[in-house]
């Protein structure tokens, strides 16, 4: 099963949730929106988790640019617009876990 973890809150750890999903042999991706984009910022103490996950990471282009962190991202993040976000949620992934 393909899971998309949607993070909209400030820089928080995803480790417990992502470990649980991956332990079941599921595919995992992370979508960062609103203040959740700070998880990919090098100033976040939990940002290393994204590199360790080895999962695809998406972030809202608008929210990254609004917060001025485009040049501070710690991992390979695919910046996406609203149409792509809708496609990820509605078409590409089977389950969405909102945090």
N, C-alpha and C positions, 0 to 999 in steps of 0.2 A: 504494500500500500504506500502511496506517496503522500507525505505530510508536509504542510507548509506552516511554519511557526510564524505568526504575525506579532511583532512587538511594536507597541505604540507608546510605551512608557519610557522614562529616562533609562539610563545605563543600568541594567540589572543582569544578573546571571541567568543564563538559560540552561546551565549544565544539567540540572536535575531532570528537566523536561526533555531535553534533547537526548540525554543518555537513555531514558526510558523508551523513547520512540525508536532509537537505533538498536536497542537491545532486542527488540522484536523483529529485527531484520527489515525494517521499513526504510524507504528512501526519505531523505529529509532535506528541506531547504528552509531558509530564513528570509522573511520579508520585514524590513525595517521601515517604519513610517512615523510621522510626527516626531516626538522626542526620542523614539526608539532608535533613530539614526545615530544617536550618540554612542550606541554600543559599538559602532564601527570606528569611532573617533579614537585616536591614539591617546587621548587624555582619560579615557574610561578604564577603570581598573579591571573590568571584565572583558575588554576587547580581545585579549589573547584567546578567549574561548572560540571566537569565530575562526581563527586560523587552525586551531586544534580540531574543530569539527570535521573539516574536510567536506563540508556541505556547500551547496550553491547559496550565495548570499545576494539578495536583491535589496535595494533601497530606493525610496521615493526620491527621484531627482529634485523635485520641487522642495522637499523638506531638507535635503542635504544642502542645497544652494541657499535656502532661506537662513540656515544656521551657520553658513560660511565655513563648512568643514570639508569641502570638496578636496582640498589638498592635504587633509589630515587622516584619510581613511587608512586603516591598518591592514586591510586585506583586499583581495580582488572582489570588488562589489560591483554588481551590474546595476547601474542607475536606470530606473524605469519610470515611465509616466503613468498617468491614471488609466489609460486604456490597457496597458500591459498589466497593471495591478489587477484590474477586473478579470483579465484573461487568466492570470495565475490562480486567482481564487475560484473562478467559475469553471475553468476548463482544464488546466494543467495538473492540479493536485486534487487528490481524493478527499482529504480532510484538512481543515484549517484549525489550528490551535491558536487562540487569541490570548495574548498576555499583556 
